Amino acid sequence: MAGDEAVVITGLGAVSPHGRGVATLWSGLVEGRSALKPLTLFDASMFRNPLAGVCTEYPVGAGADIPRAWRMLNDAVTEAMQDALGMNGADDAAIRARVAADELMRHAAIVTGTNFGGMSGAETALVDGRNDPARASLDNYLYGKAANLIAERFDLCGPRMNLSLSCASGTAAIGVAFDMIRRGRAEVAIAAGFDELSLYVYAGLSALRAITPETIRPFDQRRKGTLFSEGAGCVVIESAAHAAARKARVYAKILGRAMNNDAYHMTAPEQEARGIQALMRKALADADVPPDSIDHANLHATGTPYNDAIETKAIHAVFGARGRELPVCSVKSSIGHTMGAAGILESVAAVMTLNEGKVPPVLGLDPAQKDPACDLNTPTGAPLTGTFKRVLKTSYGFGGTNAAVVLERA
């Protein structure tokens, strides 16, 4: 990365099954609370498991024709913008005025990541479009609308991009936004990930047979699958020079990123972890740091039999004997798998680990039942406290897409 623009994170926003706000997400994680509860958004009795991570502050039907996903995304981005600008609680007009006064911020890039977009709105359009043609346009509900909504809300006129790379979408969005800044294409970028649960979405996820019949248990030999959730996350990213010029608070530096694809199978991971190993090594090389400089890994860790063992295999291959000592965590054990939001919400958690010195405990894991194939340093019961300088964040998606970022404490 020599000669490239240094890049920092100055704003955080979150909507998770624990509730609205980064503070709410973080307290739920470090206190070891599960946010999983029975689905009430639709009749889930026909599915293998009715448990999911639901954002109950966004009820079905509220907000008229605005999909729940857009409302979650809006709140996460608003919190991150308020945070980055030091304007907690400010309304849209005040934020737009501040943005208008900073030409570089007004040209902020926007990169969003999602699996399904505003699918609940698309479902409504498909059902009601016969009687109301104005509601039949799926463009109003799917992927392309997200970045446009953010731009319109805050009067931004920079480049926009929407990614749909399965469950690697959120982390990939951070990586793409990071690249835009370090290559000089923007001075500020908003990276956001989001997804909502709906009948269509949950039926599709259920058909993949990845849902556990009980609870999510990452790294436990009794694990049988994951549980899906909804939410939104956002990080505001800037060149270090722009952040310094406006005296912004800096949470962390982004040192490097990587993406690749296993090119192996539509849903199954490659069992020798070759693609994941290559991803981790590429991210470390891009950050220009050795493996032994990483002192925490926020893993994808879905609780599926394949993922956890294969991810462990990759950790050992890249970090060697130190892989057994490296503190790791699974945010999904607390909030479930938030799909397109996962990489962003987990990156927010990674940034908080760097700033607060706590690695959240892994829920559902009984130390006496730990899988020998998952011999990692996984705190249970209480957070692991310490000083953490650098973290590796990894995400993987169906279709073989992998994404990672390397973060450093400011």
C-alpha positions in Angstrom: 0.0 0.0 0.0 3.1 2.2 -0.2 2.2 5.6 -1.7 -1.5 5.1 -1.3 -3.8 7.4 0.7 -4.1 6.4 4.4 -7.7 5.5 5.2 -9.6 5.7 8.5 -13.1 5.0 10.0 -14.8 8.0 11.5 -18.4 7.0 11.9 -20.3 3.9 13.0 -24.0 3.0 12.7 -26.0 -0.2 13.5 -29.5 -1.6 13.6 -29.4 -5.2 14.9 -31.7 -7.7 16.5 -30.4 -6.3 19.8 -32.0 -2.9 18.8 -31.1 0.4 17.3 -27.6 1.9 17.8 -24.0 0.8 18.1 -24.1 1.0 21.9 -27.1 -1.3 22.0 -25.4 -3.8 19.7 -22.1 -3.7 21.6 -23.7 -4.1 25.0 -25.6 -7.2 23.8 -22.5 -8.7 22.4 -20.1 -8.2 25.4 -22.8 -9.1 27.9 -23.3 -12.4 26.1 -27.0 -12.0 25.4 -28.8 -13.8 22.6 -31.1 -11.7 20.4 -32.7 -14.7 18.8 -36.5 -15.1 19.2 -39.5 -16.7 17.5 -40.4 -15.1 14.2 -43.6 -13.1 14.2 -43.2 -11.3 10.8 -45.0 -14.1 9.1 -46.2 -17.7 9.8 -42.9 -19.6 10.3 -44.5 -22.8 11.6 -43.8 -24.6 8.3 -40.1 -24.2 8.6 -37.4 -26.2 10.4 -36.8 -23.6 13.1 -38.9 -20.4 13.8 -36.0 -18.8 15.7 -34.4 -15.8 14.1 -32.9 -12.4 14.8 -35.7 -9.9 14.3 -35.5 -6.1 14.5 -38.7 -5.7 16.4 -38.6 -1.9 16.2 -39.5 -2.2 12.5 -42.9 -3.9 12.5 -44.5 -5.1 9.3 -47.0 -2.5 7.9 -45.5 0.5 9.5 -44.1 3.0 7.0 -46.6 2.4 4.3 -44.9 1.3 1.1 -41.4 1.7 2.5 -39.8 -1.7 2.9 -38.5 -2.5 6.3 -35.0 -3.0 4.9 -34.9 0.7 3.7 -36.0 1.9 7.2 -33.2 -0.1 8.9 -30.6 1.1 6.4 -31.8 4.7 6.8 -31.3 4.5 10.6 -27.9 2.9 10.4 -26.6 5.4 7.9 -28.1 8.3 9.8 -26.3 7.2 13.0 -23.0 6.8 11.2 -23.3 10.2 9.6 -24.2 11.9 12.9 -21.3 10.1 14.5 -18.8 11.0 11.8 -19.8 14.7 11.9 -20.0 14.9 15.7 -23.7 15.7 15.5 -25.4 13.1 17.5 -29.1 13.5 17.4 -29.0 16.0 14.5 -31.9 16.0 12.0 -31.5 15.5 8.3 -31.5 19.3 7.5 -28.6 19.9 9.9 -26.6 17.1 8.4 -27.3 18.2 4.8 -26.1 21.7 5.7 -22.9 20.4 7.2 -22.3 18.2 4.1 -23.0 21.1 1.8 -20.3 23.1 3.5 -17.7 20.4 2.7 -17.3 19.8 -1.0 -15.3 16.7 -0.5 -17.9 15.2 1.8 -20.7 16.2 -0.6 -18.9 14.0 -3.2 -18.8 11.1 -0.9 -18.9 7.6 -2.5 -21.7 5.3 -1.5 -21.2 1.5 -1.5 -24.0 -0.8 -0.3 -24.1 -4.5 0.1 -27.2 -6.7 0.4 -28.4 -10.2 -0.4 -32.1 -9.5 -1.0 -32.7 -5.7 -0.9 -36.1 -4.6 0.1 -37.7 -7.9 -0.7 -40.8 -7.4 1.4 -41.7 -4.4 -0.8 -41.1 -6.6 -3.9 -43.5 -9.2 -2.5 -46.1 -6.5 -2.0 -45.5 -5.2 -5.5 -45.9 -8.6 -7.1 -49.2 -9.2 -5.2 -50.7 -5.8 -5.5 -49.2 -4.7 -8.8 -52.1 -6.1 -10.8 -54.4 -3.5 -9.2 -51.9 -0.7 -8.8 -49.3 -0.4 -11.6 -47.4 2.3 -9.6 -46.5 -0.4 -7.1 -45.4 -3.0 -9.6 -41.9 -1.5 -10.3 -39.4 -3.8 -8.6 -36.7 -1.2 -9.1 -38.2 0.6 -6.1 -37.5 -2.3 -3.8 -34.4 -4.2 -5.0 -30.7 -3.5 -4.9 -30.2 -0.4 -7.0 -32.4 1.8 -4.8 -30.3 1.6 -1.7 -27.4 3.9 -2.7 -29.8 6.3 -4.3 -31.8 6.6 -1.1 -28.7 7.5 0.9 -27.6 10.1 -1.7 -31.0 11.7 -1.8 -31.3 11.8 1.9 -28.1 13.7 2.5 -27.8 15.5 -0.9 -24.6 13.5 -1.9 -23.4 13.5 -5.5 -20.4 11.1 -5.5 -20.1 7.7 -7.2 -22.6 5.0 -6.1 -22.3 1.3 -6.2 -24.5 -1.6 -5.0 -23.0 -5.0 -4.3 -24.8 -8.3 -4.0 -22.2 -10.9 -3.1 -24.2 -13.1 -0.8 -23.0 -13.1 2.8 -19.7 -11.4 1.9 -21.5 -8.3 0.7 -21.0 -6.1 3.8 -17.3 -6.7 4.2 -16.8 -6.4 0.4 -18.6 -3.0 0.6 -16.0 -1.8 3.1 -13.2 -3.1 0.9 -14.5 -1.4 -2.3 -15.1 1.9 -0.4 -11.6 1.7 1.0 -10.1 1.2 -2.4 -12.0 4.2 -3.8 -10.4 6.4 -1.2 -6.8 5.1 -1.3 -6.8 5.3 -5.0 -7.9 8.9 -4.9 -11.4 8.5 -6.4 -13.1 10.0 -3.3 -12.1 11.5 0.0 -15.1 10.2 1.9 -17.2 7.0 1.5 -20.2 5.5 3.1 -20.2 1.7 3.2 -23.4 0.0 4.3 -24.9 -3.4 4.5 -28.5 -4.4 5.1 -31.1 -7.2 4.7 -34.5 -8.0 6.0 -36.4 -11.2 6.7 -39.6 -11.9 4.7 -41.5 -15.0 3.8 -39.8 -15.2 0.4 -36.3 -14.7 1.9 -36.8 -17.2 4.7 -38.3 -19.8 2.4 -35.2 -19.5 0.2 -32.8 -19.7 3.1 -34.7 -22.7 4.5 -34.4 -24.5 1.2 -30.6 -24.3 1.5 -30.8 -26.6 4.6 -28.3 -24.4 6.5 -30.8 -23.7 9.4 -30.2 -25.5 12.7 -33.2 -27.2 14.3 -32.1 -25.8 17.7 -29.8 -22.9 18.5 -26.6 -21.7 16.8 -23.4 -23.2 18.4 -20.3 -22.0 16.6 -17.3 -24.3 17.2 -19.3 -26.8 19.3 -19.2 -30.4 18.2 -23.1 -30.4 18.5 -23.5 -27.6 16.0 -26.1 -28.3 13.3 -26.4 -25.0 11.3 -27.0 -21.3 11.5 -29.9 -19.0 12.2 -30.7 -16.1 10.0 -31.5 -12.5 11.0 -32.0 -9.0 9.7 -30.4 -5.6 10.3 -28.2 -2.9 8.8 -24.8 -1.5 9.5 -22.8 1.5 8.3 -19.3 2.8 8.5 -18.1 6.3 7.3 -14.6 6.0 5.8 -12.3 8.9 5.0 -8.8 9.7 3.9 -6.7 10.4 6.9 -5.9 13.8 5.5 -9.6 14.8 5.3 -10.4 13.5 8.7 -7.5 15.4 10.2 -8.4 18.6 8.4 -11.9 18.6 10.0 -10.6 17.3 13.3 -12.8 14.2 13.2 -12.7 11.4 15.8 -10.9 8.4 14.3 -12.0 4.9 15.5 -9.6 2.8 13.4 -7.4 2.6 10.3 -8.2 0.3 7.4 -4.8 -1.2 6.4 -5.8 -3.6 3.6 -8.5 -5.7 2.1 -8.9 -8.7 -0.2 -11.6 -10.6 -2.2 -11.6 -13.8 -4.1 -13.8 -16.7 -5.0 -13.4 -20.4 -4.3 -14.8 -21.3 -7.8 -15.8 -24.6 -6.2 -19.6 -25.0 -5.5 -22.7 -22.9 -5.4 -23.3 -23.5 -1.7 -20.6 -25.8 -0.2 -17.3 -24.4 0.9 -14.0 -25.8 -0.4 -13.0 -28.3 2.3 -9.2 -27.7 2.2 -9.8 -24.0 2.8 -7.5 -23.0 -0.1 -9.6 -20.0 -1.1 -10.0 -18.8 2.4 -6.2 -19.2 3.1 -5.5 -17.2 0.0 -7.9 -14.5 1.0 -6.3 -14.1 4.5 -2.8 -14.0 3.0 -3.8 -11.5 0.4 -5.5 -9.2 2.9 -2.4 -9.3 5.1 -0.1 -8.6 2.1 -2.3 -5.7 1.0 -2.1 -4.3 4.5 1.7 -4.9 4.5 1.6 -6.6 7.9 2.8 -10.1 9.0 0.4 -12.7 10.4 2.0 -12.4 13.9 1.0 -8.7 14.1 -2.7 -9.7 14.1 -4.0 -10.1 17.7 -7.7 -10.7 17.1 -9.8 -12.3 14.3 -13.5 -11.6 14.0 -14.6 -14.7 12.0 -17.5 -15.5 9.7 -18.3 -18.5 12.1 -21.8 -19.4 11.1 -22.2 -22.5 13.3 -22.6 -24.8 10.3 -20.6 -28.1 10.5 -18.5 -27.3 7.4 -17.8 -23.5 7.9 -16.4 -23.6 11.4 -14.0 -26.5 10.8 -12.8 -25.1 7.4 -12.3 -21.6 8.8 -10.3 -23.1 11.6 -8.2 -25.0 9.1 -7.4 -21.7 7.3 -6.5 -19.9 10.5 -4.0 -22.7 11.4 -2.5 -22.6 7.9 -2.0 -18.9 7.8 -1.1 -18.3 11.5 0.7 -21.5 12.3 1.0 -22.7 15.9 -0.1 -19.2 17.0 -3.5 -19.9 15.5 -4.5 -21.8 18.6 -3.8 -18.7 20.7 -5.3 -16.0 18.5 -8.5 -14.7 20.2 -11.4 -15.1 17.8 -15.2 -14.5 18.1 -18.5 -15.2 16.4 -20.9 -12.3 16.5 -23.5 -14.5 14.8 -23.7 -16.5 18.1 -25.5 -13.5 19.6 -27.4 -11.9 16.7 -27.6 -14.7 14.1 -26.6 -14.4 10.5 -27.7 -11.0 9.3 -26.8 -11.8 5.6 -25.8 -8.6 3.7 -25.5 -6.7 7.0 -23.3 -9.3 8.6 -19.9 -8.0 7.4 -20.6 -4.4 8.4 -22.1 -5.2 11.8 -19.2 -7.6 12.6 -16.7 -4.9 11.4 -18.4 -2.5 13.8 -17.9 -5.0 16.5 -14.3 -5.4 15.5 -13.7 -1.7 15.7 -15.3 -1.7 19.1 -13.0 -4.5 20.2 -10.0 -2.3 19.2 -11.4 0.7 21.1 -12.8 -1.1 24.2 -10.3 -3.9 24.6 -13.0 -6.6 24.7 -13.6 -9.7 22.5 -17.3 -10.7 22.8 -17.9 -14.3 24.2 -19.2 -17.0 21.9 -22.7 -18.1 22.8 -24.0 -21.7 22.5 -20.5 -23.1 22.9 -19.9 -25.4 25.8 -16.1 -25.6 26.4 -16.6 -29.3 27.3 -18.2 -29.9 23.9 -15.8 -27.9 21.8 -15.0 -29.6 18.5 -11.4 -30.8 18.3 -11.5 -29.6 14.7 -12.2 -26.0 16.0 -9.3 -25.7 18.4 -9.3 -21.9 18.5 -9.1 -19.4 21.4 -12.8 -18.7 21.8 -13.9 -16.9 24.9 -17.2 -18.1 26.5 -19.3 -16.8 29.4 -17.5 -13.5 29.5 -15.6 -11.2 27.1 -11.9 -11.6 26.8 -10.2 -8.4 27.9 -6.8 -7.1 26.7 -5.1 -4.7 24.4 -5.8 -5.3 20.7 -4.0 -3.4 18.0 -4.9 -5.2 14.8 -7.9 -7.3 13.7 -8.6 -9.5 10.7 -12.3 -9.6 9.7 -13.4 -12.3 7.3 -16.7 -13.1 5.5 -17.7 -15.8 3.1 -20.8 -16.2 0.9 -22.7 -18.8 -1.1 -21.3 -18.9 -4.6 -17.8 -19.0 -3.1 -17.2 -15.2 -2.7 -14.8 -14.3 0.1 -13.9 -10.9 1.6 -11.6 -9.7 4.3 -10.3 -6.4 5.8 -7.5 -5.6 8.2 -8.2 -3.0 10.8 -5.8 -1.2 13.2 -6.5 0.8 16.3 -6.2 4.5 15.8 
